[in-house]
Structure formats: structure tokens, C-alpha cells
């Protein structure tokens, strides 16, 4: 499989300049209830607890680590060794400065990682795969993951109605090539790894959280607690692929 070099360069330039990160962070702060609401916190807790069960005493790769902001949390889970990789030279320099005592970092293309086959027990990432060529990235993750190892990712989904509108209204907060994951892509990856266990979050809670972010209500308000219960029920229904995000858990056979 051949990677588009221009795509890689565009992604690198977008984050080395910092413009996309700043624009995204500004919007996230404005609509902070989307990330603070109970259903989003449920997703966060599931992501971390799944890593904890898989990574204690193991070698972990933080795939798309950016400036290493999650490394301390992964280290606290009892991992044996942490490695981080990201396309941004600027971000990796910051990661080495702040967290070099906890992990080894590489500035490199995630489509062609500088690691041998079967290098890691666990590979994790947050909102990274949808920035990449999906098929190439998944094969590279599979290549460097040891048999029996787990790949654990938190990613946005393509078909969430509120998120679709939000993306159209905020083009500066994302790169040209990123595209949230589709049902078909996830099903292709499930076949590649051979074992999958995913959980879906944020359907009704997303538009409600966007609205309550514009008020003086807190992120754990009554409306968002009610939508948490609704979303829990919907997460196992046929509409689960319409939700805003998914925690993907694959195990290499």
C-alpha cells in the first residue's frame, strides 16, 4: 500500500503551525459540556479502564501522542514501557521536554512506523486514526502489535447528525484530510484483527450538551443526566453508529 506523501505533509504542517490545535481547543472550550457530560465521562472511564486491564506490566505505544499529554496517565496504570509517536516535530519536542523521563518519543509518520513487527502489547490512541489513511494505519497497527495484544482507540463517528453540522460550521478546527470513521471502516478492521469489542457514546447527549454549554448550567445538569440514560440504551441498538464517538477495542489473533 502506498501512502500519499502530500497528505502526510499537510497533516504535519497543520499541527506544526499550531493553527488547527488552537482552533479546535477554542471550540471545545466553548462547547465544554459535550466533553463534560455524564455520557462523555462514561466513555472516558471505559477507555481508561480498558487500557488499565490490558497494559499493566506491558509495553504500550501511544499512537499519535501529540505533546505526550496522556503519557503520565498511562504510566500511572502500571505499564512497563511507554513509547510515543507523532507526525509533529514541534509536539514531539514538547513531549520529550515534559515527559521524556516517562516515555521514549519519535517524530515519525504513523503510516510507516520505525518499529519491528510485534513490538507492542498494547497500542492506544485518541482521535488519531480518522486523521490517517484508514487501511494503511490499521495494517501498521496490526503489524507492530504482538499476537494477543490489544489496540484501544477512542474515535469520532461519521454519521452523528449534530457532529456533522458542527464540522461544517467549524472548518478551521480540523485538517483537510481527516474524516470520522464509518460503520464500514470499523467492520473492515474487525475482520482484520479477528476479535472486537466496542462501545458507543453520545447521540442525544451531543446536541443537548452543545445547547447547555451556552447557559450557566454545569456539565452534570439534569438534562444531561437524563440523556446519559437514553444514550446508554441506544448504544446497543441499531442506531449506535449514529453516535458521536466510539471506544474501539481490537485483539490481534
C-alpha positions in Angstrom: 0.0 0.0 0.0 1.4 3.4 -1.0 0.8 6.4 1.3 0.1 9.9 -0.2 3.1 11.9 0.8 1.3 15.2 0.2 -1.4 14.1 2.7 1.2 13.4 5.3 2.9 16.7 4.7 -0.5 18.6 5.0 -1.2 16.9 8.3 2.3 17.6 9.7 2.2 21.3 8.6 -1.3 21.7 10.2 -0.1 20.7 13.6 3.4 22.1 13.5 1.9 25.5 12.9 -0.5 25.0 15.8 -3.4 26.6 14.0 -5.7 23.6 13.9 -4.9 22.7 17.6 -5.7 26.2 18.7 -8.9 26.5 16.7 -10.1 23.1 17.9 -9.2 23.9 21.5 -11.1 27.2 21.4 -14.3 25.5 20.1 -14.0 22.6 22.6 -13.8 25.1 25.4 -16.9 26.9 24.1 -19.0 23.7 24.0 -17.3 22.2 27.0 -20.5 20.3 28.1 -20.0 18.0 25.1 -16.9 16.6 26.9 -18.0 17.1 30.5 -21.5 15.5 30.3 -22.1 12.1 32.0 -22.2 10.1 28.9 -18.8 11.5 27.7 -17.3 10.9 31.1 -18.6 7.3 30.9 -16.7 6.9 27.6 -13.6 8.3 29.2 -13.8 6.0 32.1 -14.4 3.0 29.8 -11.4 3.9 27.7 -9.0 4.3 30.7 -10.3 1.2 32.5 -9.9 -0.9 29.3 -6.3 0.2 29.0 -5.6 -0.4 32.6 -6.8 -4.0 32.3 -4.7 -4.6 29.2 -1.5 -2.6 29.9 -0.3 -3.3 33.4 3.3 -4.6 33.1 3.1 -4.4 29.3 4.8 -2.4 26.5 2.5 0.4 25.3 2.5 2.5 22.2 0.8 5.9 22.3 -0.1 6.2 18.7 -0.5 9.9 17.7 0.7 11.0 21.2 0.9 14.8 20.2 2.8 16.5 23.1 2.6 13.5 25.4 -0.4 14.8 27.3 -1.7 11.4 28.1 1.6 9.7 29.0 1.5 10.4 32.7 -1.9 8.8 32.9 -0.8 5.7 31.0 2.3 5.5 33.3 0.1 5.6 36.4 -1.7 2.4 35.1 1.5 0.4 35.7 2.8 0.0 32.1 6.3 -1.5 31.8 7.4 0.7 28.9 5.8 3.6 27.0 6.6 4.7 23.5 5.0 7.7 21.8 4.9 8.6 18.1 3.5 11.7 16.3 3.9 13.4 13.0 4.5 16.8 14.6 8.2 17.7 15.3 7.0 20.6 17.5 4.7 18.4 19.5 7.4 15.7 20.0 9.9 18.2 21.2 7.5 19.3 23.8 6.7 15.7 24.7 10.4 15.0 25.3 10.8 18.1 27.4 7.8 17.4 29.6 7.6 13.6 29.7 10.9 12.3 28.4 11.5 10.7 31.8 8.4 8.6 31.4 8.5 7.6 27.7 10.5 7.4 24.6 9.2 9.6 21.8 9.6 9.5 18.0 8.6 12.2 15.4 7.5 9.9 12.5 4.8 9.0 10.1 2.2 6.7 11.8 1.7 5.1 8.4 5.3 3.8 8.4 6.4 3.4 11.9 10.1 2.8 12.7 9.4 -0.3 14.8 9.9 -4.0 14.1 6.9 -6.4 13.7 5.3 -7.5 17.0 6.8 -4.6 19.1 4.0 -3.8 21.5 1.5 -5.5 23.7 -0.9 -2.6 23.6 -1.4 0.3 21.1 -3.7 3.2 22.2 -4.8 6.4 20.6 -7.3 9.2 20.9 -8.9 10.8 17.8 -6.0 9.8 15.6 -7.0 7.1 13.2 -9.5 9.3 11.5 -6.7 11.6 10.5 -4.9 8.9 8.6 -5.3 6.7 5.6 -7.5 4.2 7.5 -6.5 1.0 5.7 -2.8 1.7 5.9 -2.9 2.8 9.5 -4.8 -0.4 10.6 -2.4 -2.7 8.9 0.5 -0.8 10.5 -1.1 -1.1 13.9 -1.6 -4.8 13.3 1.9 -5.3 12.1 3.5 -3.8 15.3 1.1 -5.4 17.7 2.1 -8.7 19.3 -0.3 -11.7 18.9 -2.8 -11.5 21.6 -2.2 -7.8 22.0 -4.9 -5.2 22.1 -5.5 -2.0 20.1 -7.7 0.5 22.0 -8.8 3.7 20.4 -11.3 6.5 21.1 -12.6 7.9 17.7 -15.3 10.1 16.3 -18.1 8.6 14.2 -19.1 9.9 10.8 -22.9 9.7 10.9 -23.7 11.6 14.1 -26.1 14.4 12.9 -25.0 17.0 15.5 -21.4 16.3 14.8 -21.9 16.6 11.0 -23.4 20.1 11.4 -20.7 21.1 13.9 -17.9 20.0 11.5 -19.5 22.1 8.7 -19.6 25.2 10.9 -16.0 24.9 12.1 -13.8 24.0 9.2 -10.7 25.7 10.7 -10.7 23.3 13.6 -9.9 20.3 11.5 -7.4 19.3 8.8 -8.3 18.8 5.2 -8.0 15.1 5.2 -9.5 14.0 8.5 -12.8 12.1 8.3 -14.6 10.4 11.2 -15.0 6.7 11.0 -17.8 4.9 9.2 -19.6 1.7 10.1 -17.9 0.0 7.0 -14.4 1.0 8.1 -15.0 -0.4 11.6 -16.3 -3.6 10.2 -13.3 -4.0 7.9 -11.0 -3.5 10.9 -12.9 -6.1 12.9 -12.2 -8.7 10.2 -8.5 -7.7 10.1 -7.9 -8.2 13.8 -10.3 -11.1 14.3 -11.7 -10.0 17.7 -13.5 -6.8 18.5 -15.4 -5.3 21.5 -16.6 -1.7 21.0 -18.7 0.7 23.0 -20.6 3.6 21.6 -21.4 7.0 23.2 -23.1 10.4 22.7 -26.2 10.6 20.5 -28.9 12.6 22.3 -26.4 14.0 24.7 -24.4 15.8 22.0 -26.9 18.4 20.8 -28.2 18.8 24.4 -24.7 19.4 25.7 -24.0 21.9 22.9 -27.1 23.8 23.9 -26.5 23.7 27.7 -22.9 24.9 27.1 -24.3 28.2 26.2 -26.1 28.6 29.6 -24.9 28.8 33.2 -25.8 25.2 33.8 -23.0 22.8 34.8 -21.8 19.8 32.8 -23.6 17.4 35.1 -27.0 19.0 34.8 -30.3 17.2 35.0 -30.9 17.3 31.2 -27.5 15.7 30.6 -28.0 13.0 33.3 -31.3 12.1 31.6 -29.7 11.9 28.1 -26.9 9.7 29.6 -29.5 7.1 30.4 -31.1 7.4 27.0 -27.7 7.1 25.3 -26.8 4.0 27.3 -29.9 2.3 26.0 -29.3 3.4 22.4 -25.7 2.3 22.5 -26.7 -1.3 21.9 -29.4 -0.6 19.3 -29.1 -0.4 15.5 -28.6 3.4 15.8 -25.3 3.1 17.6 -23.3 4.1 14.5 -25.1 7.4 14.6 -23.5 8.2 18.0 -20.7 10.8 18.3 -17.8 8.6 19.4 -16.8 5.0 19.9 -14.2 3.3 22.1 -12.7 0.6 19.7 -11.1 -2.4 21.2 -9.5 -5.0 18.9 -7.4 -8.0 19.9 -4.9 -9.4 17.4 -5.4 -13.1 16.8 
